[in-house]
Amino acid sequence: SKTISLTPVIPRREALQALLGGVGAGFALTTIVEAQHPVHEHLASPASVEHAQQKAGVAAYTPEFLDAHQLKTLEGLAEAIVPGSTAARVSPFLDQLLAVESAQTQRAFLGGLGAFDMAAIAKHGKGWNSISASEQDALLRDASTADAKSAMSGMSDHFQNIKGWIVGAYYSSEPA
């Protein structure tokens, strides 16, 4: 017997657009995408999103902005922050968006990726891509809850920036 779901399926992109355009736009922006976060400008342009998704969707994707190590690091971070990001092709999509970003925004993003690699090396003696999932989760938890007095205080800003990109990209995509 076949199960029929009565719950409507709303694509992630439509849900994001409804939230950003609806009465709760202020709440949605601070909850899903920081209001001043660079990804917001990209998400406001459906044509830009569609173009980046088409380029990122190819099977043998070649990065345009990130190098292979950075793309793999981003993929690991994205999957740890938002499970399902790999299947949603978040990393190649972000590579496409970052390729047309300002040098300042690109530096901030690369600084965040490098900070997570360096934190992994400092704590575990190996880079982000080589530590276990539980070690990654612990570093993310420390970075997301760091306060100004913490040894990880600088990581909080990197975490918020990277997370903003990942969440924005994930919710602008459609499931594969």
C-alpha positions as CSV (number, residue, x, y, z in Angstrom):
1,S,0.0,0.0,0.0
2,K,1.2,3.5,-0.9
3,T,1.4,6.2,1.7
4,I,0.1,9.6,0.7
5,S,1.5,12.6,2.5
6,L,-1.0,15.4,3.1
7,T,1.8,17.8,4.0
8,P,2.6,20.2,1.2
9,V,6.2,20.1,-0.1
10,I,7.5,23.6,-0.4
11,P,10.9,23.9,-2.2
12,R,13.6,25.5,-0.1
13,R,14.1,28.3,-2.5
14,E,10.4,29.2,-2.4
15,A,10.3,29.0,1.4
16,L,13.3,31.4,1.6
17,Q,11.8,33.8,-0.9
18,A,8.5,33.8,1.0
19,L,10.3,34.4,4.3
20,L,12.4,37.2,2.9
21,G,9.5,38.8,1.1
22,G,6.8,38.3,3.8
23,V,5.7,40.1,6.9
24,G,8.4,38.3,8.9
25,A,11.2,39.5,6.6
26,G,13.1,41.2,9.5
27,F,13.0,38.1,11.6
28,A,13.8,35.8,8.7
29,L,16.8,37.8,7.7
30,T,18.3,37.7,11.2
31,T,17.4,34.0,11.7
32,I,18.3,32.6,8.3
33,V,20.8,35.1,6.8
34,E,22.4,37.9,8.6
35,A,20.9,41.2,7.2
36,Q,24.3,42.6,6.3
37,H,25.8,39.3,5.2
38,P,27.1,39.3,1.6
39,V,25.1,36.2,0.6
40,H,21.9,38.2,1.0
41,E,22.6,40.3,-2.1
42,H,23.1,37.1,-4.2
43,L,19.9,35.5,-2.9
44,A,17.9,38.6,-3.8
45,S,18.7,37.9,-7.5
46,P,16.9,34.8,-8.7
47,A,18.8,35.0,-12.0
48,S,22.2,35.1,-10.1
49,V,21.1,32.1,-8.0
50,E,20.0,30.1,-11.1
51,H,23.2,30.9,-13.0
52,A,25.4,29.8,-10.1
53,Q,23.4,26.7,-9.5
54,Q,23.7,25.7,-13.2
55,K,27.4,26.1,-13.2
56,A,27.8,24.4,-9.8
57,G,25.6,21.5,-10.8
58,V,27.9,19.8,-13.3
59,A,29.2,16.4,-12.3
60,A,32.9,17.1,-12.7
61,Y,32.9,20.5,-11.1
62,T,36.1,22.6,-11.3
63,P,36.4,25.3,-8.7
64,E,36.6,28.9,-10.1
65,F,37.6,30.7,-6.9
66,L,38.6,28.2,-4.3
67,D,41.4,25.7,-4.7
68,A,40.7,21.9,-4.3
69,H,41.7,21.9,-0.6
70,Q,39.6,24.9,0.2
71,L,36.6,23.4,-1.6
72,K,37.0,20.2,0.3
73,T,37.3,22.1,3.6
74,L,34.2,24.1,2.8
75,E,32.3,20.9,2.0
76,G,33.2,19.4,5.3
77,L,32.3,22.6,7.2
78,A,29.0,22.9,5.3
79,E,28.0,19.3,6.0
80,A,28.8,19.6,9.7
81,I,26.9,22.9,10.0
82,V,23.9,21.9,7.8
83,P,23.6,18.2,7.1
84,G,22.6,17.6,3.5
85,S,24.8,20.4,2.2
86,T,26.9,18.1,0.1
87,A,23.9,16.7,-1.7
88,A,22.6,20.2,-2.2
89,R,25.9,21.1,-3.8
90,V,26.4,24.0,-1.4
91,S,30.2,24.2,-1.8
92,P,30.4,24.5,-5.6
93,F,27.5,27.0,-5.5
94,L,29.4,29.1,-3.0
95,D,32.5,28.9,-5.1
96,Q,30.5,30.4,-7.9
97,L,29.1,33.2,-5.7
98,L,32.5,34.0,-4.2
99,A,34.1,34.1,-7.7
100,V,32.2,37.4,-8.3
101,E,32.6,38.8,-4.8
102,S,34.7,41.8,-3.7
103,A,38.3,41.1,-2.7
104,Q,37.5,42.0,0.8
105,T,34.6,39.5,1.1
106,Q,36.8,36.9,-0.6
107,R,39.6,37.5,2.0
108,A,37.1,37.3,4.9
109,F,35.8,34.0,3.6
110,L,39.2,32.5,3.0
111,G,40.3,33.7,6.5
112,G,37.4,31.8,8.0
113,L,38.3,28.6,6.1
114,G,41.9,29.0,7.2
115,A,41.0,29.7,10.8
116,F,39.1,26.4,11.0
117,D,42.0,24.5,9.5
118,M,44.4,26.2,11.9
119,A,42.2,25.5,14.9
120,A,42.1,21.8,14.0
121,I,45.9,21.8,13.6
122,A,46.3,23.6,17.0
123,K,44.0,21.2,18.8
124,H,44.5,17.9,17.0
125,G,47.7,18.2,15.0
126,K,46.0,17.8,11.6
127,G,43.8,19.9,9.4
128,W,40.0,20.2,9.3
129,N,39.7,17.5,6.6
130,S,41.7,15.0,8.6
131,I,40.0,15.2,12.0
132,S,37.0,13.1,13.0
133,A,33.4,14.2,12.8
134,S,33.2,14.4,16.6
135,E,36.4,16.6,16.7
136,Q,34.8,18.8,14.0
137,D,31.6,19.1,16.0
138,A,33.5,20.0,19.1
139,L,35.5,22.8,17.2
140,L,32.2,24.1,15.7
141,R,30.5,24.1,19.1
142,D,33.5,26.0,20.7
143,A,33.5,28.5,17.8
144,S,29.7,29.0,17.9
145,T,29.6,29.6,21.7
146,A,32.9,31.5,22.1
147,D,32.7,34.8,24.1
148,A,35.1,37.7,24.1
149,K,37.2,36.2,27.0
150,S,37.5,32.7,25.4
151,A,40.6,31.4,23.6
152,M,38.3,30.8,20.6
153,S,36.8,34.4,20.6
154,G,38.1,35.2,17.1
155,M,36.6,32.0,15.8
156,S,33.1,33.2,16.6
157,D,33.2,35.8,13.8
158,H,34.6,33.3,11.3
159,F,31.9,30.8,12.3
160,Q,29.1,33.3,11.9
161,N,30.5,34.4,8.4
162,I,30.9,30.9,7.1
163,K,27.6,29.8,8.6
164,G,25.8,32.7,6.9
165,W,27.1,31.7,3.5
166,I,26.3,28.0,4.0
167,V,22.8,28.5,5.4
168,G,22.0,31.0,2.6
169,A,23.3,28.7,-0.1
170,Y,21.5,25.6,1.3
171,Y,18.1,27.3,1.6
172,S,18.4,28.8,-1.9
173,S,19.0,25.4,-3.5
174,E,16.6,22.7,-4.5
175,P,17.2,19.1,-3.4
176,A,19.2,17.0,-5.8
